């Protein structure tokens, strides 16, 4: 049996380990943190959101980014600091925008998301995982008529690629989510087949299953800066998010992945009354770039995107928009007690995950760069990775 080292124990690394061991490989997972899923897979928005597959490479998003550059609470904030990695990333982002890749890359993302939803269904059933999963659907809502008209256009690409996307009016929105303040809402889009769950609980439980049932070896508190000292492995799979470009350089590869910071807050309901004020469905405010998921007795509100380099600072001026969003849209929710969190999403400029074999070292493979959709896309890219590795093994 071939031995594989997986580097990174977030959702991508853990699902990669799962499908590798199921395919007959001996797997060891290396993780720099003390526990699995402590970075991007710790407190994200919670959505398995095929209905959020549209890539960002459009001229309208470029215009918004420029408009919001000096606005501290902007949904998409590009900090105007000179940084070579940011300049390189933005130039490639503009190239993909100019090449009009939006439709093709969005269709690819939808396809991966649909594959992942089925893979999750099978995996959850097979391993009996419990992680506050709720098949509640996702409701996109719009207060700006321009955004709502864009949602009607989006319906074409989603439905053409097999994802349900029902345009709904204010009355339907009130039926779906009675706790939402609909005073300024002009319409919405409903995807019933999307669902939510606690990514950290999922990763923790799947890690325990991998250890106990499949004899996968996890080595925590071990940061991998080079594989030179890792003897005895036939293959290496890099799944460590924003750390992947630095590690790739040691192999002679170049990965254009930039850390795009996202924030979340988590509000806990301490009694039944508080829980009743939480949303019943998962929400996505496309204009504000904010999502919600009710995870048991907790409400997760996540969103915003910030291009400001590699730092994990939790800034008050980026948390306040999330709190204000709750106050405006769910005025009955008590926000006096909440926790804050930030992560660095590994984002390629074309918004597509990187699943490939190294150009320089045939023993090295990459499964990384999932951006804000790691929870949604990881099972599909993990199975792609296994197929690539199987092909390489047969070729040799």
N, C-alpha and C positions, 0 to 999 in steps of 0.2 A: 504493500500500500504506500502511495506517495504521501510525503509529509508536507503540509502547507502551513506557513506562518501568516496569520492575518494581523495586520497592524491597525489597531483602532477598535474599540468596543462600544461604539455608538450604534444606532439602528442599522447603519449600512454594514459595519463590521460584523455585528451579531447575526444578521440575516445571511450574510455571506458565509459565515462559519456554519450556520445551520444547513444551508443547501450543499456546502462542500462535504460535510460529514455524512449527509444523507446520500451523497453521490459516491461514497466510499473512500474519502480521503481522511488521513489522520491530521487533525487540526489543533494548532496552538494559537491562542489569541493574546497579543501584547497590547496593554493599555497603560497610558501614562498616569491616569488617575487611580485612586484607591478602589474605586467601584466602577461598574459599567454605567454607560449612559449619563455621564456627569456634565457634559457640555451641551452641544446642540440638541441632544436627545434627553434633556432633563426636564425642561418646562416650556415646551413649545406650544403652539396653538391647539394641538390635539386633533386636528382634522385630517382624515384621509379624504383629500379634496381633489378628486379628478376634475371637479368643476372650477378649479383654480389653476388650470394648466396653461393658461395663456402666457407666453413668454413676454418679456418686457421690451423687446427690441422693436419699438415703434417710434415714429417721430413725435407722436403725441406725448409719450413718456419722456422723450428727450426734452421736449419743451417744458414739461412739468418740472423736471429735474433742474433745469436752468432757472425757472421761475422761483423755485423753492430754495435755492442755494443758500440764501442768507436768512432763511426762516427757521428758527431753532426747533419749532414744533412741527416741521413739515413731515408729511407721510414718507416722502423720499428725500433724504438729505445728503447732498454731496458736499462734504466739507472742503472748502477751497484752499487746501494745504498742498504744497508741492511734494509729490511722492511719485517716484518712478513706476512702482507697481500699479498705482492707481491710473496714471497716465496711459500706461500700456494697456490696462484692462479697458478703460474708457474708449481708447482708440479702436480696439477690437469690437467693442460693443457697438460703436458707430458704424463700423464696417459691416457687421451682421445686419444692422438696421438698414443700411444703404442697399444691401444685397436682397432686401425684402424676404427674409427667411422666416418671418413671423408665422405664416400659415403652416409651412412645412414643419417647423420646430414645435409649434403648438400641437399639431396632429400627432407628432411623435410622442410628446409628453402625455397626451390623452391616452394613447395606446399603451404606454408603460403603466399609467395609473390604473387602467382597466385590468391589465394583467396582474398588477399588484393586489387589487381588490380580491380577485379570485384566489391568488396565492395566499393571502391573509386568511381568507375563509377556510381554506384547506388546512393551513398551519394551525390556526386557532382550534379547529375541531380535533386535529390529530394530537395536539399537545395539551389541550384543555387549559388554555391560558385565561386568566381573569385579570382584567386591567381597566375596569370602568368603561368598557365598550358600550356605546349606545348607538343603535341604528336609527338615528334621529333625522337624518338628512341635513342638507346645508341650504340655508336661505340667504341669498344675496339681496341686499336692499339698497335703494337709491333715493337720494333726496335732490339730486341735481338732474334735471331733465336730459342734459347732454350725456351724462353717464348712463342713464336709463336707455336712451336710444342706442348707445354703444352695446348695451346688454342684449338688445334685440338683434343686433348684428352678430354678436357672439353666439347666439343661439344656432346660427347656421353652421359654424365650424364645430360646435360641440355635438349637435345632433348628427352631423355628417360623419362624425368619427365614433358614434356609438354611445355618447354620454348624454343622459337626459338633462334637459335644460328648459324648464317650463316657465314662460313669462306669466307673472301673476300681478294682480292689482292690489290696491291697499286693503280691500275687504278680505282677500285671501291671505294676505300677510297677517292681518289681525287674527284670523282663524288659526294660522300656523303658529304664531307667536303672540299670544295675548298680552304678555308682559312688556312688549316693545312699545315705546312711545312713537306712534305713527303720524304725529301731527304734520311733519314736514316731508313725509315719504311720498314719492310719486309712483313707485312700482318696485317690482322685484323679480328675481329668477329663483326657481326652486329645483334643487337636485335631490330627489328623495333617496337615491341609491348611495350617496356619500354617507360616511359615518364618523364617529369620534371615539377617542380612547386615550388613556394616559400612556404616553410613549415610554416614560421612565419605568412604570410598572411592567409594561410589556417586555422591555429589554431586560429588566431584572429577572422576571420569571423565565424568559427564554434562556438567559444565561444559566440559571439554576438547572433547567432542563438539559442544556447542552453538557453541563458538568456531570450530572447524575445519570442521565439516560444514555448519552452518546460519548461519554469519556473525553470530551473536549477539555484541553488544558488551558486555563486562563492564568496569565502572569500579569498582575497589576503593579502599579507604581514602577513601570518600566518604560521610559521614553526611548524610542528607537530613532537615533540620528543617523545610523548606518547599519547595514546588514552584514558587514564584514565579520563581525564576531558571532553571528547567529549560524552556527554549524548544524548540519544534519537535516536541513530542510531542502526539499526539491523545488518548491515554489514559494514566492512571497506575494501577498496581496495587500496593496496599500489602500486603506480605508479611513485614514485619519484626518479627513476634512481639510481645514485650513493649514494643517501641518504637511499636507501632501506635496506642495511645490518644493519646499525645502528638502524633503527626503528625496524627491525625484531628481533634484540636482546632483545628488551623490551617485546616481546611475547615469548621469549625462542627459536626462530628459528635462523638458521644459513644460510645466503645466501652468496655464494662465488662469489661476483661481484667485479671486480676491475675497477678503473677509467682509461680508456685508452684515452689519450688526442689526440684530432684531431684539426687541424687548418684550417682556410679558409681566403681568401682575396676576396674582392668584388670591382670590377672596374665598374665605371659608365660611360656610353657613353653620352657625353654632346651635341652631334650633330649626324646627320644622317651618316656622313662619319665614325665616330668612331664606331657606331653601326654596320656598314657593315663589320668591321674587326673582329667582334665577331664570334665564331663558330655558325653554323646553326643547328648542331645536338649536342647532349650531348656526351661527351667523357669520356673514362676511360683508363688511362695509367696504365696497370697492373703492370709493372715493377716499376714505380715511385710511385704507389699507390695514384694517383692524378685523380680527376674527375672534370668535368666542367659542368655548366648549364648556359644557357643564360635566364635570368629572366627579361623579358621586356627590359628595357634599361640598365640592369646590368649584368655583367658576374661574376659568382661565381666560384672560383677555390678552391677546398678543398682536404684535404688528409693528409697523414702521420699518423703514430700511435706511441704514446710515452707512455711507462710504467714508470712513475716517481712519483707516489703518487697522492694525492688529492690536486692539486693547479691549479689555473686558469691563471698563468702567461703567457703572450704572448711573446715568446722569438724570438728575431730577427733571430737567427740561424735556427729557424724552419719555419719562414716566407720566408726567402730568397729562399729556394728550390721552393716554389710556384711561386715566381716572376721570377726566372731563367727559370722555366718550360715554363712560358708564353713567355718570351723573345726568347726562342729557338724554340718553336713550333708555335707561332703566333707573329712573329717579327714586324708586323704592328700595333699591339695593343699598345696603349699609356698607360703606367703604372705609370705615374707621380703622379696620384691621386688615392688612394685606401684606403680601410679600412681593418683592421685586426681583427681576432676573434679566440677564442679557446674555446673548450668545453671538458667535460669529459664524454666519452661514457661509459655506464654501461655494462661491458662485462663479461659474465660468461665464465669459462674455456672451456666449450664444444661449445660455440658460439650460443647456442639456448636460446630464451627467456624463462623466468621462469613464467609459468602460473599455479598456483596451490593454494590450500587451505592451510592455516597454519597447521603445525603439532601439534601445542600446543593450538591454539585458533580458534575454528570453526567459529567465526564471522569474521575472518581476511582472506583475499585473496591477492594474489600477481599477478601483471601483470607488469613485469619489466625485465631488463637485455637484451634489444634488441641490445646492442652494436652499431655498425655503421649502422644498418638497421632499426632503429626505424621508419623512414618515410615510408619505404617499407613494414614493417610487422605489424604495429600497428592495423589496422582494423581487421585483422584475429585473432590476439591474444585477442583483445577486445571482439569479439564474442565468443571465447573460454571461456573467463572469465564469460560472461553472462550465458553461458550454465552450467558452474560449479556452479554458484550462484543459478540458477534456480533449479538445482538438489538438492542442500543443502536445499533450501526452501521447496521443495516437500517432502524431507525426514523428515522434522520437521513439 
